[in-house]
Amino acid sequence: MQFAYRGKDNTGKPEQGRVEAASADAAAAELLRRGVTPLDIQPHEQADDPLARLRAIRMFRRKVTLDELIVFCRQMHALTRAGIPLIRTMRGLADTTKSERLSDVLDDITDRLEGGVTMATAMQAHRDVFSDLFVAMIHVGENTGQLDQAFERLSAILDLERETRRRFKQAMRYPTFVVVALLAALMVVNFLVIPQFASVFDKLGADLPILTRVLVGTSDFLIHYWYVLLFAVAAGVVLFRQWVAMQAGRERWDRFKLRIPIIGPLLELITLSRFSRNMANTLSAGMPVTHALSVVADATDNAWIAHHIRDMRGGIERGDTLLRTARNSDMFTPLILQMIAVGEETGAVDEMLVNVADFYDEEVDFGLKRLAESIEPILIVAMGVLVLILALGVFLPIWDLGRASMGN
């Protein structure tokens, strides 16, 4: 159960909050262990909240956001660099964070740390919060005694990830709005406009053009069998997600995404930029090349590129150089291969990979700025074609009726 407490820390500063314990004595012992002298401890009454029960189910849990992870890494960097004990740091962050999910995770990690396991091992129990790259960087930081630098690198990596997502969403905002508006207009036309014209045509008994008959048939199907279409879409989404959940299906889908015009090359640049920067960070942290390739492959969100990265590791294990395996992967331009070659010759592969990542970032920035401009003509043409089809389908019969009446 939970207890609400008031107390003072080692410096005499007032402190209050809640603590989870079996009894009041256990809560007092826990507070003393944290360095807090309790002045008052009272049981905290928890209301029966149906939403709290719902959030306890894994599917309905609120996820830890990228912003919360960035703040956590920055706080851990500052506190570990200041020399504050790790367990006390984790307990303090668990009590002060605004995210209930992150607070529960940090409490569990702290309990595991008190049990004698390492932080990297404790974080592996929460793979839905901490990625393989995150855990690997913490593992290297613990082994090298540079945990504060590991959190600093992770903060920079996550910050760049957030900025890339923000810019991509910003570039896709206008095309998404246009597509949604277009679909809404199609629904209005099919459910409200075309049925009215269809009733008029039926009363007149006129022979309708083929285009008009197609529009009327489509409208009738949507009106009378919309639930069939809805079920088919839902079933297709479920089957697609099951197919993508398989390794072969995910690789094929990720390979297809890279071939989508305009967006595909941009997604490839973003993925390669992440690979180069993550690889540079793992190597600069002291991780072996083969292990770094495995970690970066697991952290890559494109299964097709991750497959090539694992092939690079296999080539290095067979005795090939990083340059040769990178050339055989067909993922990098000649300029990038030249920079990797210079890195191998000078022993500064991590620095060269940072330059590679910077080069890709410039290309990504340029591509994101032109993304909306590139998609806009396609959307305009699509809208024009749809409007033309609707106009011809609706007004051709009216035109024919008008000519017939004028002839009569």
Buried (B, 14 or more C-beta within 10 A) or exposed (E): EEBBBBBBBEEEEEBEBEBEBEEBEEBBEBBEEBBBEBEEBEEBEEEEEEEEEEBEEEEEBEEBEBEBBBBBBBBBBBBBEEEEEBBBBBBBBBBEBEBEBBBBBBBBBBBBBEEEBBBBBBBBBBEEBBBBBBBBBBBBBBBEEBBBBBBBBBBBBBBBBBEBEEBBEEBBEBBEEBBEEBEEBBEEBBEEBBBEBBEEBEEEEBEBBEBBBEBBEBBBEBEEEEEEEEEEEEEEEEEEEEEBEEEEBBBBBBBEBBEEEEBBBBBBBBBBBBBBBBBBBBBBBEBEBEBBBBBBBBBBEBBBBBBBBBBBBEBBEEEBBBBBBBBEBEBBEEEBBEBBBBBBEEEBBBBBBBBBBEBBBEBBBEBBEEBBEBBEEEBEEEBEEBEEEBEBBBEBBBEBBEEEEEEE
